[in-house]
Amino acid sequence: MSEFVTLGRSGLKVHPIGLGANKISDADASTNTEYGGDILLDAIDKGLNFIDTAFIYGDGKSESIIGNTLKKNNLRQDVVIATKGAHEYVDGELTLNNSPEFLTKQVENSLQRLQTDYIDLYYIHFPDEHTPKAEAIGALSRLKEQGKIRSIGVSNFSFDQIKEANVHQDIDVVQDEYNLLNQEAESKVFQYYQEHNISFIPYFPFASGLLAGKYDQHTQLTARQKSRPQFQDPTYSDILGKVDQIRPLAEKYQTGLQNIVLAYYLSKNVVDAVIPGARNRKQMEQNLEAAKIQLTEDECKFIASVFPPSFKLK
Ligand SMILES: NC(=O)c1ccc[n+]([C@@H]2O[C@H](COP(=O)([O-])OP(=O)(O)OC[C@H]3O[C@@H](n4cnc5c(N)ncnc54)[C@H](OP(=O)(O)O)[C@@H]3O)[C@@H](O)[C@H]2O)c1
């Protein structure tokens, strides 16, 4: 599975393991978070070519790190960049804006930060409450005609909003939360994606690292973690028990549990690529191995039986 795949009908060819770049502006030795430019260079060296960023990741810092790193190393042509916009600061308050004027300005700003003439995939990051979806997508279609973006995506849209946005079949990719603890997208919209040749990219694939296999009953949780429902019993013990049931697959494939989870998502027809967030080069390198794993049909069925679609983190 390690060859490149095409994202929906966009024509973009990407490595199925992308780099989720929301943490790359947070370099901090105390949390073992490395400088994002180093992770990016290492990732490209190892064959990764798909980078997922957004204006709101560090208020432009993630995009700037990516732009600087690619420019300095003359690597723009080697990567596929996806970025997103919709967030606007108004009098210091964060709001959402999908107006054609705002999205057009946001694309220009992202182009500057990324130091490039084109963005491969531009998503509306979140829907706003007032702009008709067809108008917002119309603005992106014009930017596509001008060659400033190459394909169009939406993120965090409801099913009704996706259908409204796709009325002229302009949507190439949808990005939404999907993981073994929240499979709502699968039951609701996967069939629509299939019928409309839309690629689905799941975000939050490890659910705060819970599905990355590093937690057990002995793990010392931080106060912040303990305040979150997924780290509270009985939910926490339930999740750990389920994760333990699929650990033997990681042993069979001699890999980390997180790669079994990624390979499972990639076994879905509409999921062409995944974008795990990596805090450092080690995590990124480990996650790249998922592209080599081809789970059997029975193994996929087994994982689905351990994490039935009805299991949803409250
Ligand atoms: N469209 C949207 O609205 C939206 C929203 C959220 C995210 N995203 C995108 O999705 C990407 C991924 O989301 P995410 O970072 O929030 O969640 P995630 O991928 O589910 O989790 C990332 C975390 O998993 C852990 N991890 C990753 N690789 C690991 C490995 N090999 N071994 C052990 N642990 C590992 C790390 O946890 P530790 O930090 O504990 O080490 C890492 O910070 C983001 O970078 C972003 O590009 C999009």
The ligand as a MOL file (V3000), in Angstrom:
LIG
                    3D

  0  0  0     0  0            999 V3000
M  V30 BEGIN CTAB
M  V30 COUNTS 48 52 0 0 0
M  V30 BEGIN ATOM
M  V30 1 N -10.0690 19.9230 10.3520 0
M  V30 2 C -10.0420 20.0900 11.6560 0
M  V30 3 O -10.8700 20.8010 12.2450 0
M  V30 4 C -8.9750 19.4010 12.4470 0
M  V30 5 C -9.0850 19.2820 13.8520 0
M  V30 6 C -8.0780 18.6020 14.5460 0
M  V30 7 C -7.0010 18.0930 13.8450 0
M  V30 8 N -6.8980 18.2500 12.4800 0 CHG=1
M  V30 9 C -5.7560 17.7150 11.7150 0
M  V30 10 O -5.5650 16.3720 12.0800 0
M  V30 11 C -4.2160 16.1890 12.5110 0
M  V30 12 C -4.1710 15.1500 13.5910 0
M  V30 13 O -4.9640 15.5250 14.6970 0
M  V30 14 P -4.4220 15.5930 16.2050 0
M  V30 15 O -2.9630 15.8610 16.2150 0
M  V30 16 O -5.3010 16.5320 16.9300 0 CHG=-1
M  V30 17 O -4.7770 14.1970 16.7840 0
M  V30 18 P -4.2070 12.7360 16.6320 0
M  V30 19 O -3.4780 12.5670 15.3450 0
M  V30 20 O -5.3490 11.8640 16.9220 0
M  V30 21 O -3.2010 12.6310 17.8220 0
M  V30 22 C -1.9010 13.1100 17.7570 0
M  V30 23 C -1.2230 12.6310 19.0120 0
M  V30 24 O -1.1380 11.2160 18.9990 0
M  V30 25 C 0.0680 10.8410 19.6060 0
M  V30 26 N 0.8950 10.0940 18.6440 0
M  V30 27 C 1.0810 10.3420 17.3270 0
M  V30 28 N 1.9220 9.4320 16.8000 0
M  V30 29 C 2.2710 8.5960 17.8190 0
M  V30 30 C 3.1220 7.4700 17.9080 0
M  V30 31 N 3.7630 6.9990 16.8630 0
M  V30 32 N 3.2530 6.8760 19.1070 0
M  V30 33 C 2.5980 7.3360 20.1910 0
M  V30 34 N 1.7880 8.4110 20.1710 0
M  V30 35 C 1.6260 9.0240 18.9880 0
M  V30 36 C 0.7850 12.0850 20.0530 0
M  V30 37 O 0.3390 12.2940 21.3920 0
M  V30 38 P 1.2390 13.0310 22.4820 0
M  V30 39 O 1.0590 14.4550 22.1490 0
M  V30 40 O 0.5970 12.6160 23.7760 0
M  V30 41 O 2.6540 12.5390 22.3240 0
M  V30 42 C 0.2120 13.1260 19.1270 0
M  V30 43 O 0.2550 14.4320 19.6580 0
M  V30 44 C -3.7580 17.5770 12.9600 0
M  V30 45 O -2.3760 17.7340 12.8990 0
M  V30 46 C -4.4600 18.4500 11.9650 0
M  V30 47 O -3.6620 18.5310 10.7910 0
M  V30 48 C -7.8670 18.8690 11.7930 0
M  V30 END ATOM
M  V30 BEGIN BOND
M  V30 1 1 1 2
M  V30 2 2 2 3
M  V30 3 1 2 4
M  V30 4 1 4 5
M  V30 5 2 4 48
M  V30 6 2 5 6
M  V30 7 1 6 7
M  V30 8 2 7 8
M  V30 9 1 8 9
M  V30 10 1 8 48
M  V30 11 1 9 10
M  V30 12 1 9 46
M  V30 13 1 10 11
M  V30 14 1 11 12
M  V30 15 1 11 44
M  V30 16 1 12 13
M  V30 17 1 13 14
M  V30 18 2 14 15
M  V30 19 1 14 16
M  V30 20 1 14 17
M  V30 21 1 17 18
M  V30 22 2 18 19
M  V30 23 1 18 20
M  V30 24 1 18 21
M  V30 25 1 21 22
M  V30 26 1 22 23
M  V30 27 1 23 24
M  V30 28 1 23 42
M  V30 29 1 24 25
M  V30 30 1 25 26
M  V30 31 1 25 36
M  V30 32 1 26 27
M  V30 33 1 26 35
M  V30 34 2 27 28
M  V30 35 1 28 29
M  V30 36 1 29 30
M  V30 37 2 29 35
M  V30 38 1 30 31
M  V30 39 2 30 32
M  V30 40 1 32 33
M  V30 41 2 33 34
M  V30 42 1 34 35
M  V30 43 1 36 37
M  V30 44 1 36 42
M  V30 45 1 37 38
M  V30 46 2 38 39
M  V30 47 1 38 40
M  V30 48 1 38 41
M  V30 49 1 42 43
M  V30 50 1 44 45
M  V30 51 1 44 46
M  V30 52 1 46 47
M  V30 END BOND
M  V30 END CTAB
M  END
